């Protein structure tokens, strides 16, 4: 315990990544088992979505050939609703996995007795408030994203109106440029909103893992830990520190996902066009080989995803040390414990 407390101190950005990587290597088996189940459930949901929406995809193809815009709109709406629901559940599972891993990581780094099952038990006890805070964070994220996309939407609408109301070729060309520029601006706004969401709520799950707070208070607490400044200089701002760490984690996870997804991509190219999910779903041989290849990706993600989750947990612990003197509090408790027992 004393060795662990001596390491409990404010960390530089490189130290956070190094300590997270070291912890991931030392506790590889436990972290893998804590993440595998969540990754499997997420994969099953995605696979069920892919197979169950085959009817919608066939209906869309038929409606496109017949030019029936009404059916196309209805099928697209249904498809987007189902896909959106699966995406929300997948993000919720990832956040819940972060909660489970954070409980194990922070408890271990504080020198407390920690079992992998403790994180699961904690998640089951806190699943209600956590889900409430998660839905609140999604609403907040959607609002910010729409706000960031608004300039692009206004520009696109202005370009479309200019092109449709004017008969001059120059004005129409200007309208096309406005529409293209507006769409690009809207896409950038959507990407910015997604990155803001990842940054703003990166500590929400660790807060639930270690602190007994209601949903709204935990929602605010995660923002308080990421606000302000902890040291001089550009990287002294907490948002900048968190942004760098989130970027590093995202690059690692995207790279791992692409690498582990190569077997499934090769199978899709061998047995058909990977851009035509209807044909792939209708080919039983393709699915029989594709599912094991996709499971390779699931296992690969369960191996490497915990590295990113450990980074978030280590950042949470670092913020507690810097803002609240958690390291000094723990050392004081260690020194006074023998005196109290005596």
Secondary structure, DSSP 8 states (H G I E B T S, - for coil): -HHHHHT-S---HHHHHHHHHHHHHHTHHHHHHHHHHHHHHHHHHHHHHHHHTHHHHHHHHHHHHHT-HHHHHHHHHHHHHHHHHHHHHHHHHHHHHHHHHHHHHHHHHTT----HHHHHHHHHHHHHHHHHHHHHHHHHHHHHHHHHHHHHHHHHHHHHHHHHH---HHHHHHHHHHHHHHHHHHHHHHHHHHHHHHHHTTTHHHHHHH----HHHHHHHHHHHTSSBSSSSGGGBHHHHHHHHHHHHHHHHHHHHHHHTHHHHHHHHHHS-TT-HHHHHT-HHHHHHHHHHHHHHHHHHHHHHHHHHHHHHHHHHHHHHHHH-HHHHHHHHHHHHHHHH-
